[in-house]
C-alpha cells in the first residue's frame, strides 16, 4: 500500500472516530442570567415600552445638564467646539445648513431618553439613574419649547409628549416611487441638463483654507 493511500485511510478513520464528539455541544460558557439580559435590554420604543419606572423635572434636568452635559453640548445646548448642539435648529432642515437637533429633526422623545440612558455622559455611559435620565430628557424638551419649565416627565406621561418633527418621517418607498429610474444600463453621459452643488466640505470645517495647512518638512 502506498504511503499516500495509508495516510488517506488513517485520516478517514480519525474523522469517523471524532464525528460523534463533534456533534455534541462544547462545554464552553453558560446560558445568560436574567439579570445579565436585563442589563442589555434597555431600549425604549416611541410608545414608551421599555421605560423604567421613574420621573424627573425640568429644574432637576437643568442642574444635571450643567453638571454632566454642558462641557460638550454648551450651557444652552448650543454645542461646544465641534460637539453637536442639542437645542435650537427649529425650521432649519430645509436651509443650507440644517441642524439636526431634538427640536428640529428627532421624531420621538424616546430617541432622547434611549440615547442619553445608553451612551451619555461621554466617557461614563450608563452612570445616570432612571430619574436622572427623565430629568435631562425633560430639560431638553423644555429647551425645545415642547414643555414648560414646571414640567415633570415620567413613565406615566411619556407617551403623550410629541416632538415637532414627529410627522416628518415616512417609510422608504423608493422601490415604487423611483422604480421608473431603475435600469440595467446606468446613464454615463449627458444624464442631466444641469448639475447643482448641494454642499461644500468647507462649510463643515473639514477643508483647510489657504495657507492654513500644516507645514511639511
C-alpha positions as CSV (number, residue, x, y, z in Angstrom):
1,X,0.0,0.0,0.0
2,X,1.4,3.4,-0.9
3,X,2.2,6.0,1.8
4,X,-0.4,8.4,0.4
5,X,-3.2,5.8,0.5
6,X,-2.2,4.8,4.0
7,X,-2.4,8.5,5.1
8,X,-5.8,8.9,3.5
9,X,-7.2,5.8,5.3
10,X,-5.8,6.9,8.6
11,X,-7.3,10.4,8.2
12,X,-10.7,9.0,7.2
13,X,-10.6,6.7,10.3
14,X,-9.8,9.7,12.5
15,X,-12.8,11.7,11.1
16,X,-15.2,8.8,11.7
17,X,-14.0,8.4,15.2
18,X,-14.4,12.1,16.0
19,X,-17.8,12.6,14.4
20,X,-19.9,11.7,17.5
21,X,-17.9,14.0,19.7
22,X,-18.2,16.9,17.2
23,X,-22.0,16.6,17.2
24,X,-22.0,17.3,20.9
25,X,-22.1,20.8,22.4
26,X,-18.8,22.1,23.5
27,X,-18.6,22.6,27.3
28,X,-18.0,26.4,27.0
29,X,-19.8,29.2,28.6
30,X,-23.3,29.1,30.1
31,X,-26.8,30.5,29.5
32,X,-27.2,34.2,30.2
33,X,-28.8,35.0,33.6
34,X,-32.0,37.1,33.6
35,X,-30.2,40.0,35.3
36,X,-27.5,40.0,32.6
37,X,-30.1,40.1,29.8
38,X,-31.9,42.9,31.6
39,X,-28.7,44.9,31.7
40,X,-28.5,44.9,27.9
41,X,-32.2,45.1,27.2
42,X,-32.7,48.8,27.8
43,X,-34.1,50.0,24.5
44,X,-37.2,52.3,24.7
45,X,-39.9,52.4,22.0
46,X,-41.7,55.5,20.9
47,X,-44.9,54.3,22.7
48,X,-43.0,54.1,26.0
49,X,-42.5,50.4,26.1
50,X,-39.2,49.6,27.8
51,X,-39.2,52.7,30.0
52,X,-38.1,52.2,33.6
53,X,-40.2,53.5,36.4
54,X,-39.2,57.0,37.5
55,X,-39.7,60.7,36.9
56,X,-37.6,63.9,36.6
57,X,-38.3,67.6,36.4
58,X,-37.1,70.3,34.1
59,X,-35.4,72.1,37.0
60,X,-33.5,69.0,38.1
61,X,-32.6,68.3,34.5
62,X,-31.1,71.8,34.1
63,X,-28.8,71.1,37.1
64,X,-27.8,67.7,35.8
65,X,-27.3,69.0,32.3
66,X,-24.9,71.7,33.5
67,X,-23.0,69.1,35.6
68,X,-22.9,66.2,33.1
69,X,-23.6,67.6,29.6
70,X,-22.7,71.3,29.2
71,X,-19.0,70.7,28.8
72,X,-19.6,69.2,25.4
73,X,-23.1,70.5,24.4
74,X,-22.9,74.0,25.8
75,X,-24.8,75.6,28.7
76,X,-27.8,76.2,26.5
77,X,-27.5,73.1,24.3
78,X,-25.9,75.2,21.5
79,X,-22.9,72.8,21.2
80,X,-19.3,73.5,22.4
81,X,-16.5,73.4,19.9
82,X,-17.2,70.5,17.5
83,X,-19.6,68.8,19.8
84,X,-23.2,68.8,18.4
85,X,-25.9,71.1,19.5
86,X,-28.9,69.5,21.3
87,X,-31.2,72.6,21.2
88,X,-32.4,75.1,18.6
89,X,-32.5,74.4,14.9
90,X,-36.2,74.7,14.5
91,X,-37.2,75.2,10.9
92,X,-33.6,74.7,9.7
93,X,-34.0,71.3,7.9
94,X,-34.7,73.0,4.5
95,X,-31.9,75.5,4.9
96,X,-28.4,75.4,3.5
97,X,-27.1,74.5,7.0
98,X,-29.6,72.3,8.7
99,X,-29.2,71.5,12.4
100,X,-30.5,68.0,13.4
101,X,-31.5,68.5,17.0
102,X,-34.3,67.0,19.0
103,X,-36.4,70.1,18.3
104,X,-35.7,70.2,14.5
105,X,-35.2,66.6,13.4
106,X,-35.6,63.8,16.0
107,X,-39.1,62.2,15.7
108,X,-39.7,60.9,19.2
109,X,-38.8,61.7,22.9
110,X,-37.8,58.1,23.2
111,X,-34.8,58.8,21.0
112,X,-33.6,61.3,23.5
113,X,-34.2,59.1,26.5
114,X,-32.7,56.0,25.0
115,X,-29.6,57.7,23.7
116,X,-28.9,59.6,27.0
117,X,-29.6,56.4,29.0
118,X,-27.4,54.2,26.8
119,X,-24.5,56.4,25.8
120,X,-24.2,59.5,27.9
121,X,-22.4,61.2,29.5
122,X,-19.5,60.7,27.2
123,X,-16.8,58.6,28.8
124,X,-19.1,57.5,31.6
125,X,-22.0,55.9,29.8
126,X,-24.9,54.3,31.8
127,X,-23.9,56.1,35.0
128,X,-27.1,58.0,35.2
129,X,-30.1,56.6,37.1
130,X,-33.6,56.5,35.6
131,X,-34.7,59.7,37.4
132,X,-31.6,61.5,36.1
133,X,-32.4,60.5,32.5
134,X,-36.0,61.5,32.9
135,X,-34.8,64.9,34.2
136,X,-32.3,65.5,31.4
137,X,-34.8,64.5,28.8
138,X,-37.4,66.9,30.4
139,X,-34.8,69.7,30.2
140,X,-34.1,69.1,26.6
141,X,-37.8,69.0,25.9
142,X,-38.0,72.4,27.6
143,X,-35.1,73.7,25.6
144,X,-37.0,72.6,22.5
145,X,-40.1,74.5,23.6
146,X,-42.2,71.3,23.9
147,X,-42.9,71.5,27.6
148,X,-43.0,74.3,30.2
149,X,-40.4,74.9,32.9
150,X,-42.6,73.3,35.6
151,X,-43.0,70.0,33.6
152,X,-42.2,66.7,35.3
153,X,-41.6,63.8,32.8
154,X,-42.4,60.3,34.0
155,X,-43.1,56.8,32.6
156,X,-46.8,57.6,33.1
157,X,-46.9,60.7,30.8
158,X,-44.0,59.9,28.5
159,X,-46.1,58.7,25.5
160,X,-48.1,62.0,25.5
161,X,-45.0,64.0,24.5
162,X,-44.8,64.8,20.8
163,X,-41.8,66.4,19.1
164,X,-42.1,69.0,16.3
165,X,-40.8,66.7,13.6
166,X,-42.8,63.6,14.6
167,X,-44.7,63.7,11.3
168,X,-41.6,64.5,9.2
169,X,-40.7,60.9,8.5
170,X,-42.1,58.4,6.1
171,X,-41.5,54.8,5.0
172,X,-38.8,54.2,2.4
173,X,-40.9,53.9,-0.8
174,X,-38.1,54.0,-3.4
175,X,-39.0,50.5,-4.6
176,X,-42.2,52.0,-6.1
177,X,-41.6,55.8,-6.3
178,X,-38.3,55.6,-8.0
179,X,-38.6,52.3,-9.9
180,X,-39.1,54.2,-13.2
181,X,-35.5,55.4,-12.9
182,X,-34.0,52.0,-12.4
183,X,-32.3,50.3,-15.3
184,X,-29.7,47.7,-16.1
185,X,-27.6,50.2,-18.0
186,X,-26.7,53.3,-15.9
187,X,-26.5,56.6,-17.7
188,X,-22.9,57.7,-18.1
189,X,-23.1,60.8,-20.3
190,X,-25.4,63.9,-20.5
191,X,-27.8,62.5,-17.9
192,X,-28.9,65.8,-16.5
193,X,-29.4,69.2,-18.1
194,X,-27.7,70.8,-15.2
195,X,-25.7,69.9,-12.0
196,X,-26.3,71.7,-8.7
197,X,-23.8,71.7,-5.9
198,X,-25.7,70.9,-2.7
199,X,-22.9,71.2,-0.2
200,X,-19.3,72.2,0.4
201,X,-16.8,70.5,2.6
202,X,-15.5,73.9,3.6
203,X,-18.9,74.6,5.3
204,X,-18.3,71.6,7.5
205,X,-14.9,73.0,8.5
206,X,-13.1,69.9,7.3
207,X,-11.3,71.5,4.4
208,X,-8.3,73.7,5.5
209,X,-8.3,77.2,4.0
210,X,-5.4,78.7,2.0
211,X,-2.1,78.9,4.0
212,X,-3.7,77.2,6.9
213,X,-2.5,73.7,6.3
214,X,0.3,72.1,8.4
215,X,3.9,72.6,7.4
216,X,5.6,69.6,5.9
217,X,9.4,69.4,6.1
